[in-house]
Amino acid sequence: MTDHERIAQLEAENATLRQRLAQAAETIARLEQRLAEVEGRLAKDSHNSSKPPSSDGLKRRSWPQRPRSGQKPGGQPGHAGQTLRMVTQPDVVVAHRPPVCRQCQHPLAAVTGALMVERRQVQDLPPLRLEVTEHQAMAVRCPACQALTRGTFPAAVRAPAQYGPRVRALAVYLHQYQLLPEARTGETLDDLCGASISDATLLSWVQQAGEALAPTVARIAELVANGKQQHADETGIRVQGTLHWLHVNSTRHLTHLAWHPKRGQVALEAIGIWPRFSGWATHDRWASYDAYLTCEHSWCGAHLVRDLAFLAEQHAQAWAGEVRDLLLAMHRASEQWRACGAAQLPTHERAEWIAQYHELLAAGYAAQPPPQLATGRRGRPKQSPAKNLLDALLEHSDRVLAFLADLRVPFANNQAERDLRMVKVQQKISGTFRSEAGATAFCRLRSYLGTMRKQGHSMLDALTAAIQGTPLPVAWGT
């Protein structure tokens, strides 16, 4: 082989090696990007994302959700407490007389005029058993025409033997509100009061209660739609094993739940609350809510605090931690002014808060590196998560800081999250709704019971009224 041929061969091998090195560098870059994404997902928990606290496991939080108060756990001085109080009219009185004189041992059984010197009360459940009411249809012969006329049973008494509305209400309450599975609901009823029911009977009671509540839930939707404020959120559920979405619209006094196969605007239009709403709406940054321009929007501060915590911890964005602390300080200030009865912050104080907010955003923009196009890709460079959040905080600063402009606007969307929390518990227990009718009944019952709980009614009384066909009326609430 000549020197010229040998040089040509080495140049070809060198070109091949350079090509392989470039491919390896591109692969390493992709893997590093993928590794960063995976590590970011693994680093998320309830304090820096929307994941529930139940997903945190036993790991120690490095960034507490709220600052430590320095107080010991338990009730603090001035706390009202829940001390068990004595009743004025006990059901049973047991007198304890001394049998003999403590000093001379003289018998005291026949002595009259005993004095009550101290009272103590034991409050307990009586033995539980079903109370049986027998309905008898009587026949009476008319003395004028001798015709025999028979009495009629009440409309609700349809069978020779049946369970009454309070037993059915208790069963539905245990299954739909306390989320006991069907078999355990039957066992609990049997243990409590000797009522033995089948799974099919329980499900039929649930369906009947859900159907009776359809007009009441429609009324709740109407009141939310016409109210001054609402909280909104959504979460995934499974119906017959397929992903669906459960949407909540709620206030301090009202709860409305509805499911739909879709998550976006198609579902919101079908449910019908958002198109009619013109007040203040508090929610997360989900884009589908932005389509409704007839109402004012405020973003959930708790969501933003978690997003900022994630950027500060995982992406070393110092500005994010500072904005997080600023939002929490704004929240504390708004709470203090609200406690004083103010409708809004003083103009100068609000202006100072807003100025600090925009100064920190400017520092955040200055800290961002220029966007770089990924190796081997064309088109517009992809923005970083930090840049995306900065753009959102700047473009929609009115939504972020709405709670400063009007103290009636809440800082966070906790109301909606509380109203959805037990839905996730139901899914963990059952995994899926076995039918669309079951999902509909669940939403109606939880809407009604959630509303009744907020308005101070007994759950059993509310369910008993619904099963009897006369649900309790829903009071107006904002």
C-alpha positions in Angstrom: 0.0 0.0 0.0 1.4 3.3 -1.0 1.7 6.3 1.3 -1.1 8.1 -0.6 -3.4 5.1 -0.2 -2.5 4.9 3.5 -3.3 8.6 4.0 -6.6 8.3 2.2 -7.6 5.3 4.4 -6.7 7.1 7.6 -8.7 10.2 6.5 -11.7 8.0 5.8 -11.4 6.3 9.2 -11.0 9.7 10.8 -14.1 11.0 9.1 -16.0 7.9 10.3 -14.8 8.4 13.9 -15.8 12.0 13.8 -19.3 11.1 12.5 -19.7 8.5 15.3 -18.4 11.0 17.9 -21.0 13.5 16.7 -23.8 10.9 16.9 -22.6 9.9 20.4 -22.6 13.5 21.5 -26.1 13.9 20.2 -27.2 10.8 22.0 -25.6 11.9 25.2 -27.3 15.2 25.0 -30.7 13.6 24.5 -30.1 11.2 27.4 -29.0 14.0 29.7 -32.2 15.9 28.8 -34.2 12.8 29.4 -32.5 12.2 32.7 -33.1 15.8 33.8 -36.8 15.3 33.0 -37.0 12.0 34.9 -35.2 13.4 37.9 -37.5 16.4 37.8 -40.6 14.2 37.9 -39.1 12.1 40.7 -38.3 15.3 42.7 -42.0 16.4 42.6 -44.1 15.9 45.7 -47.0 17.8 47.3 -44.9 20.8 48.3 -43.6 21.7 44.8 -46.4 20.3 42.5 -50.0 19.4 42.5 -49.4 15.8 43.6 -51.4 14.9 46.7 -49.7 14.5 50.1 -50.6 10.8 50.1 -48.0 10.3 47.3 -45.1 11.7 49.3 -44.4 8.5 51.2 -42.2 8.8 54.3 -39.5 11.1 52.8 -38.6 14.2 54.7 -39.6 17.5 53.1 -36.6 19.8 52.5 -38.8 22.9 51.9 -41.8 23.1 54.3 -45.1 24.2 52.8 -45.6 26.8 55.6 -43.2 28.3 58.1 -43.0 26.8 61.5 -44.9 28.7 64.2 -42.6 27.8 67.1 -45.7 26.6 69.1 -46.1 23.2 70.6 -48.6 20.8 68.9 -52.1 20.7 70.2 -54.6 23.3 71.4 -53.2 26.8 72.0 -54.2 29.2 74.8 -57.7 30.6 74.1 -58.8 27.7 72.0 -62.5 26.9 72.6 -62.0 23.2 72.8 -64.6 20.4 72.5 -65.3 19.5 76.2 -68.2 17.1 76.7 -71.0 19.0 78.4 -73.5 17.7 80.9 -77.2 17.7 79.8 -80.0 19.3 81.8 -82.5 16.5 81.3 -80.9 13.0 81.4 -82.8 10.0 80.1 -82.1 7.8 83.0 -81.2 8.8 86.6 -79.4 6.3 88.9 -79.2 7.4 92.6 -76.4 6.0 94.7 -77.3 6.0 98.4 -74.9 5.0 101.1 -76.0 1.7 102.7 -74.7 2.5 106.2 -73.4 5.4 108.2 -69.8 6.0 107.6 -69.2 6.9 111.3 -71.4 4.5 113.3 -72.4 1.9 110.7 -76.1 2.5 111.3 -78.3 1.3 108.4 -79.5 4.1 106.2 -81.8 2.3 103.7 -85.0 3.5 105.4 -83.9 7.0 106.0 -85.8 9.7 104.0 -84.6 13.1 102.9 -81.4 12.1 101.0 -79.6 15.0 99.4 -78.0 15.0 95.9 -74.5 16.3 96.5 -72.7 15.6 93.1 -73.7 14.6 89.6 -71.8 12.7 87.0 -73.1 11.7 83.6 -72.2 8.9 81.2 -73.3 9.5 77.6 -73.6 6.3 75.6 -75.5 4.7 72.8 -78.6 2.7 73.7 -78.8 -0.9 72.3 -79.5 -0.5 68.6 -82.3 -2.4 67.0 -84.8 -1.9 64.2 -88.1 -0.4 65.3 -90.8 -2.2 63.4 -94.0 -0.3 62.5 -96.8 -2.5 61.3 -99.3 -1.0 58.9 -102.7 -2.7 58.9 -105.3 -2.1 56.2 -108.7 -2.1 58.0 -112.1 -2.8 56.3 -115.2 -1.1 57.5 -118.8 -2.0 56.5 -121.0 0.9 55.7 -124.2 0.9 57.9 -126.2 2.6 55.2 -125.5 0.5 52.1 -123.6 -2.4 53.7 -120.6 -1.9 51.3 -117.2 -3.0 52.6 -114.6 -0.3 52.3 -110.9 -1.1 52.8 -108.3 1.4 54.0 -105.2 2.1 51.8 -101.6 1.9 52.8 -99.3 4.9 52.5 -97.6 5.3 49.1 -94.2 4.5 50.5 -95.4 1.1 52.0 -95.3 -1.2 49.0 -94.2 -4.6 50.3 -95.2 -7.0 53.1 -91.8 -6.3 54.8 -89.4 -3.5 53.8 -86.8 -1.2 55.3 -87.7 2.3 56.1 -86.2 5.6 54.9 -83.7 6.0 57.7 -82.2 2.6 57.2 -81.8 3.3 53.5 -80.4 6.7 54.3 -77.8 5.2 56.6 -76.8 2.7 54.0 -76.4 5.3 51.3 -74.5 7.6 53.7 -72.0 4.8 54.6 -71.5 3.8 51.0 -71.5 7.2 49.2 -70.3 9.6 51.9 -68.1 7.5 54.1 -67.0 5.4 51.0 -67.4 2.0 52.5 -67.4 -0.7 49.8 -70.7 -2.5 49.2 -69.9 -5.6 51.2 -68.6 -3.7 54.2 -71.6 -1.4 54.1 -73.8 -4.5 54.4 -71.7 -5.9 57.3 -71.8 -2.5 59.1 -75.6 -2.3 58.9 -75.9 -5.9 60.1 -73.6 -5.2 63.0 -75.2 -1.9 64.0 -78.9 -2.7 63.8 -79.4 -6.2 62.4 -80.4 -5.0 58.9 -79.2 -7.6 56.3 -79.1 -6.3 52.8 -77.6 -7.5 49.5 -75.3 -5.5 47.2 -78.0 -5.2 44.6 -80.4 -3.7 47.2 -77.8 -1.1 48.3 -77.1 -0.1 44.7 -80.8 0.3 44.0 -81.2 2.6 47.0 -78.2 4.6 45.7 -79.8 5.0 42.3 -83.2 5.9 43.7 -81.6 8.6 45.9 -79.6 9.9 42.9 -82.7 10.2 40.7 -84.6 12.0 43.5 -81.8 14.6 43.8 -81.6 15.6 40.1 -83.7 18.8 40.5 -81.9 19.7 43.7 -78.4 19.4 42.0 -79.7 21.5 39.0 -80.7 24.1 41.6 -77.2 24.0 43.1 -75.7 24.5 39.6 -78.0 27.5 39.0 -77.0 29.1 42.3 -73.3 28.7 41.6 -73.7 30.1 38.1 -75.5 33.1 39.4 -73.2 33.7 42.4 -70.5 36.3 43.0 -67.6 33.8 43.5 -66.7 30.3 42.6 -63.8 27.9 42.9 -63.2 25.5 40.0 -61.0 22.4 39.4 -61.1 19.0 37.8 -59.6 15.6 38.3 -59.4 12.3 36.4 -61.7 9.4 37.3 -62.4 6.1 35.7 -65.8 5.0 34.5 -65.9 1.3 33.4 -62.1 1.4 33.3 -61.9 4.4 30.9 -60.5 7.8 31.8 -63.1 10.5 32.3 -63.1 13.8 34.1 -64.9 15.1 37.2 -65.4 18.8 37.4 -66.2 20.8 40.5 -67.7 24.3 40.8 -68.1 25.3 44.4 -68.4 28.1 47.0 -68.3 28.3 50.8 -72.0 27.2 50.8 -72.4 25.1 47.6 -70.8 22.1 46.0 -71.5 21.0 42.4 -69.8 17.9 41.0 -70.3 16.6 37.4 -68.5 14.1 35.3 -67.8 14.1 31.5 -65.8 12.1 29.1 -63.8 15.2 28.1 -61.7 17.5 30.2 -61.8 20.7 28.1 -64.3 23.3 27.1 -66.7 20.8 25.6 -67.2 19.5 29.2 -67.5 22.9 30.7 -70.2 23.9 28.1 -72.1 20.7 28.7 -72.1 21.1 32.5 -73.4 24.7 31.9 -72.0 26.6 34.9 -69.1 28.5 33.3 -71.1 29.9 30.3 -73.5 31.6 32.8 -71.0 32.8 35.4 -70.1 36.5 35.7 -68.4 36.8 39.1 -64.9 36.0 40.4 -63.5 32.6 39.5 -60.5 31.2 41.4 -58.8 28.3 39.6 -55.4 26.9 38.5 -53.6 27.9 35.2 -55.6 25.5 33.1 -56.2 27.2 29.7 -59.8 26.0 29.1 -61.0 28.5 31.8 -59.6 31.4 29.8 -62.3 31.1 27.2 -64.8 32.6 29.5 -64.4 36.4 29.4 -67.7 37.4 31.1 -66.1 36.8 34.5 -63.0 37.8 36.4 -60.2 35.3 36.9 -57.8 34.8 39.8 -55.1 32.1 39.9 -54.6 29.8 42.8 -51.6 31.1 44.8 -50.9 27.7 46.3 -50.3 26.2 42.9 -47.9 29.0 42.0 -46.1 28.6 45.3 -45.5 25.0 44.5 -44.4 25.6 41.0 -41.9 28.3 42.2 -40.6 26.0 44.9 -39.9 23.3 42.2 -37.9 25.8 40.1 -35.9 27.0 43.1 -35.0 23.5 44.3 -34.5 21.6 41.1 -33.4 24.3 38.6 -31.5 26.6 40.9 -33.7 29.6 40.1 -33.0 31.9 43.0 -35.6 34.4 41.8 -38.3 31.7 42.0 -37.7 31.3 45.8 -37.9 35.0 46.3 -41.2 35.3 44.3 -42.5 32.4 46.4 -41.6 34.2 49.6 -43.1 37.4 48.3 -46.4 35.8 47.4 -46.7 34.3 50.9 -45.8 37.6 52.5 -48.6 39.3 50.4 -51.0 36.6 51.5 -50.2 37.3 55.2 -50.7 41.0 54.7 -54.0 40.5 53.0 -55.2 38.2 55.8 -54.3 40.9 58.4 -56.2 43.6 56.5 -59.1 41.2 56.0 -59.2 40.5 59.8 -59.4 44.3 60.3 -62.5 44.4 58.1 -60.9 46.2 55.2 -62.2 45.6 51.6 -58.8 46.2 50.0 -55.2 47.0 50.8 -54.2 50.7 51.1 -53.2 52.0 47.7 -49.6 52.8 48.6 -49.0 49.4 50.3 -50.5 47.6 47.3 -48.3 49.6 44.9 -45.2 48.7 47.0 -46.1 45.0 46.8 -46.6 45.1 43.0 -43.4 47.0 42.5 -41.4 44.3 44.4 -43.2 41.6 42.4 -42.1 43.1 39.0 -38.6 43.7 40.2 -38.2 40.1 41.0 -39.7 39.1 37.7 -37.2 41.4 36.0 -34.4 39.7 37.9 -35.8 36.3 36.8 -35.7 37.3 33.1 -32.1 38.6 33.5 -31.0 35.2 34.9 -32.4 33.2 32.0 -29.8 32.0 29.4 -30.7 32.5 25.7 -32.8 29.7 24.3 -30.7 27.1 22.4 -31.9 24.8 19.6 -31.5 21.2 20.5 -28.9 19.3 18.4 -30.4 17.9 15.2 -33.7 19.8 15.6 -35.1 22.6 13.5 -37.6 25.4 14.2 -38.1 27.6 17.2 -36.1 26.8 20.3 -38.0 25.2 23.2 -38.4 27.5 26.2 -37.3 26.3 29.7 -39.9 25.7 32.4 -38.5 28.8 34.2 -39.1 31.0 31.2 -42.6 29.6 30.7 -43.6 30.4 34.3 -42.0 33.9 34.1 -44.0 34.7 31.0 -47.2 33.5 32.7 -46.5 35.5 35.9 -45.9 38.7 33.9 -48.6 38.4 31.3 -51.3 37.5 33.9 -50.0 39.4 36.8 -53.6 40.7 37.4 -54.8 37.2 38.0 -51.8 36.3 40.2 -52.3 39.4 42.4 -56.1 39.6 42.3 -56.3 38.9 46.0 -54.4 42.1 46.7 -56.8 44.2 44.6 -60.0 42.8 46.3 -59.8 41.1 49.7 -62.9 39.2 48.9 -60.8 37.2 46.4 -59.1 34.2 48.1 -55.4 33.6 47.8 -55.8 29.8 47.0 -58.2 27.4 45.4 -58.3 25.2 48.5 -62.1 25.1 48.5 -62.3 23.3 45.2 -59.5 21.0 46.2 -61.2 20.1 49.4 -64.4 19.3 47.5 -62.5 17.0 45.2 -60.4 15.3 47.8 -62.8 12.5 48.6 -63.3 11.7 44.9 -59.7 10.6 44.8 -60.3 8.5 47.9 -63.2 6.8 46.2 -61.1 6.0 43.2 -58.4 4.5 45.4 -60.9 2.3 47.1 -63.0 1.3 44.1 -60.6 1.9 41.2 -63.5 2.7 38.8 -67.2 3.4 38.5 -68.8 0.3 37.1 -71.4 2.2 35.2 -72.2 5.7 34.0 -75.4 5.6 36.2 -73.2 4.9 39.2 -70.9 7.9 38.5 -74.0 10.2 38.0 -75.5 9.1 41.3 -72.2 9.6 43.1 -71.9 13.2 41.7 -75.4 14.1 42.7 -75.2 12.6 46.2 -71.8 14.2 46.9 -73.1 17.5 45.5 -76.2 17.4 47.7 -74.4 16.1 50.9 -71.4 18.5 50.4 -73.9 21.4 50.2 -75.9 20.3 53.1 -72.7 19.8 55.2 -71.6 23.4 54.4 -75.1 24.7 55.3 -75.1 23.0 58.7 -77.5 20.1 58.1 -77.3 16.6 59.5 -76.2 14.2 56.7 -78.7 11.5 57.8 -81.6 13.9 58.0 -80.7 15.3 54.6 -80.5 11.8 53.1 -83.7 10.7 54.8 -85.5 13.6 53.3 -84.2 12.9 49.9 -85.2 9.2 50.0 -88.6 10.3 51.1 -88.8 12.4 48.0 -88.6 15.8 49.7 -84.9 16.9 49.7 -84.0 19.7 52.0 -84.1 23.1 50.2 -80.7 24.6 49.2 -80.1 28.0 50.6 -78.5 30.8 48.6 -74.8 31.1 49.0 -72.0 33.0 47.3 
